[in-house]
């Protein structure tokens, strides 16, 4: 593929996969439909036990099979088999607009840019929680300054040292932070390049996800400190609420309990309204987000904190027993 007579750089699109049979076909098809044509697609199966590999074999994709070791290891493995000048790490539970590559890649012509990311949206669904996720994405993506991206020059990946395979959550943030600190690059955001990511649209799925996130984030030195603060605030709030509730019940004071619930919900609703107002977006477009934010927010924080605390105690017990 040429642009004004010049050969365009080859892009290696690397897909780390683990049990993604429900989304991988749409993901691969979106890559094959890109308007930017100089692409090789490398799918690295990280020990899937479902039909993921069978689905991928239907497409003109290089498939690498390996035992389960986690996404960072799979991404590094894919890079070692790549031939491209530019590396794009794909979300196997996402899909990309046809012009995604075409819009993002020009940013890497700037020698001060080290990575590029496009505009994230929630994978369309009929659930009310889909509207919540999509609303939250729109708020986050206003004046978006990303912590990292998915497009990289291959030589920069080698210089920065690839992904840390010991990190089980937030490895992308850790790597891009290292890329910025080590090589001095800035990050580019392309709002016209749209991609969609699959979010769990069930309450139980959301709680499981946040519990797992809290359990695994302890392996990330960048996110661990922030997580300690968030967990401390959540635990203190729960302790205070439990104390007030218990004291009121023992003394048959029901008004303080009702007042506490109303005040908590009101404060969280106001926080959601503040976020929408700060983003300068109409409140009526985020009605579902404002309505569900207290419930989803509280339960998600509790699930995250529980996972983080259990993981911390587990690591402490292992250290003592050594």
N, C-alpha and C positions, 0 to 999 in steps of 0.2 A: 504494500500500500504506500502511495506517494502523496505528498503534499507540496504543490508547487515544484515538482520535480525532485523533491528530497524524500528519501526513504524514511517513513515514520518508524519510531522505535517499536520494537516488539514488546508486547505486554504478556506477562505470565499471570494468568488468573488462577490463584490457588484456593481450592475449596477444602478446608478441614471438615470432615463429616463424622458424625456419630449418631446413629439411629435417627435419621432425618427423612425417612421414607415419605412423610406427608408433605414435605416442602421442596425436596431436592430437584424434582422434575421442573418445577416452575423457575427455580433458581438457575439451573443449567440452561434452560431455554432462553431466559433473559440475557444470558451471556452470549449465546449463539446468535441472538438477534441484534447485537450491538452494531451501530453504524460505523464504529471504528473496527476495522477488519483484521488488523495484524495482531491477533490474539492466539495464544495457546492456553488451553484449559487443563489444569492438573487437579484431579480429585484425589485427596488423601483420606482413605477410609481408616478411621481410628478404632478398628475392632468392632464395627457395628454388628448387632445381632438381629436386625430386622432386614427388610428388603432393599436397603439403601444401595448396596453394591449392584444388585440386579437391575435397578432402575438406571443407574449411571452407565452401565454397560450398553444401554441402548443408544447412547450419544457418542459423537466423535471426540471423546475425552480420554486423556491419559489417566489411568487409574492405578494408584499405588495403595497396596494393602499392608496393614501393620497391626500389631497388637495395641490394645487400648493404653495410651499414655497421656492423653489430654490434648487439648487444642494447640497450645504453644509448641509442643513437640511435633505435632502433625504439620503445623505451619512451617516450622524449620525444615522438616523433611521435604515438604513440597518445594521450598526454596532451593534445596540442594539438587533437585531434579529439574529446575527451571532453566530456560534458555533466554528469557526476556531481559531487556535492558531495564524495564520497569516491572515492578511486582505489585499485583493487586490481590489483597487477601479478601476472600469472599465470605459472606455470611451464608451458610447453607440453609438457614431458615429465613432468607430474605430474597428479594428479586429486584432488578434494576431497570430503570427506564432505558429505552434503546439508545439514547444519546448520552448516557451516563459517562462512559469512557471519553467520548468526544469532548465533553464539556470540562471534565476534571483534568485530563492530561496536560493541556496547555499551561497549567499553573506550574508544572515541573520545569518549564523552560526558564523560570526565574531561579537563578542559582542560590537564592536565599531561602527558597521554599524546600522543605524536606518531606512533606506529606500533605495529602489532599483528602477532603471528605465532602460528600454531597449532603443534600437535605433529607433527613430521615422522616418517614411517616409510618404509621401503624398499618400492618397488613389488613386490608378491608375485611370486616366481619359484621354480622348482624347483632352481636351482643351489645348491651348497654356499656359494658366495660371497654369495648372497642372505642366507643365515643370518648370515654375517659382517657384512654391511652393517646388517641389521636389529638385530643385537646391539649394534653400535657406536652406532646411532641411539638405542637405549634407554639406553645409558650416557651419551651426550651430553645427552639430554633430561631427566636427573635434576636437579632444582633448576635448571632451564635459565634462564640470564640471557642473552637473545639480544643480539647486536650490532646487530640491526635487525629489520625486519619488511616486510610487503608491503602493508598497508592504510595509507593516508595521507589526510589532508584535502587537497583540491585546492589550497586557498590556501597550505598549508604547503609544498607542493612548489614553488610559485612563489617563495615567500619564501626557501627554501633554495637555489634555483637549479637545480633538476632534476639529472639524472644527468650525470656527466662522460663525454662521448663519446670521450675519448682513452684511458680506462681499459678494458683488454680482459679483466680478471679481477678479481673482488672489487669491482665498481662499486657493489653494494648495500651493502657494508660501508662504503665510502668515503662514499656519500651519507648513510647513516643516522648515521654519526659526525658529518658536517657538520650534519645536522639537529639532533642533540643539542647540539653546540657552539654553533651559531648561534642556535637558538631555545630552547635550554634544556629540551627535552622529555625525558621518560623513555620507555622502551619497555615494552610489555605483552606477556605470554605467556599464551596461553589453552590449557591442556593438554587440554581436552575437545574442542577443534576439531582434527580429525585430517586430515592430507593425506599423500599418498603420492608419492614421487619416484622416477623411473626411474634405477637405477644399473646400470652395465655389470657383468655377472656373469661376465665372462671375464677371465683374468689379463692377456692381451694388451690388452684394452680398458682395464683399470685402469692399466696402465703408460703407454699412450698418453695417457690423461686426465691423469695426473700430470705427464708430460713437457710437455704443452700448458699445464698450469697453471703449471709452473715457467717456461716460456717467456714467458707473458703477464703473470705477476704483477709483473714488473719495471715495468710501466706504472702500478702502484698505489703511491703514496707511503706509504700506511699499512701495507701488507703487505710492502713491499720491505725494510725494515729487519729485520723478523722473518725474512724469507726468507734474507737474507744470513747471519744467525746459524745457521739450520737447515742451510743449504748448507755452511757452514764446518765444522760439527760432523760432517756426513756425509762430507765430503772428508777431514778429519783421521782419522776412523775407518777409512776405506778405505785411506788411506796407511799407517796403522799396521798394519792387517791384512795388507796386501800385503807390507810389510817383514818382518813376522814369518813369513809364509808362505814368502816367497822365501828368507830366511835359513835356515829349517828345511829346505826342500827341498835347498838347496845343500849342507847339512851332514848330510843324511839323518836329520834329527831330526823324526820324524813325530809324536811325542808332543805337542810344543808346538802343532802344527797342530790335532790332535784336541782338545786341551784348550781352544784358542781357540774352536773351533766350538761345543763343548759349553757353555763359559762364556757365549758370546754368546747362544746359543739359550735357555739357562737364565735369563739376565738379562731377555730380552725376554718370556719366558713369565711371569716373576715380575712384570714391569711390567704385563702384561695382567691378571694376577690381582689386582694392587694396584688397578687401575682399577675392576674389578668389585667388590672389597671396599669401596672408597671410596664407590661408589654404593649400597652396602648391598643388593646383589642377589645371589641364589643363584648359586654358581659353575657348577652343573650347567646353568643356563639359558644360559650363555655359553660352553659347551664348545668350539663351533666357533670363536668369536672368539679364545679363548685358544690353541687349536691352530694357527690360521692367522696369528695376529698377527705372529710373527717373520718369516714368509715374505713376507706382503703388506706388512708394515711396512718391511722392508729394501729390497725391490725398488721400492716406491713412492717411498721417500726418494731412492734412486739415480736413478730416472727424473725426479723433480722437480728434483733438483740438476743433472742433465745439461741439462735444458731451461733452467734459470735461468742456468747458466754460459754456454751457447751464446748465449743472448739477450743477456747482458751483454757478451760479446766482440763480438757483432754491433753493438750500440749503440756500443761503444767505437771499433770500426773506422769506423763512419759518422761519428763525431765527429772522428776524425783526418783523414779524407778530405775533410771539408768545407773 
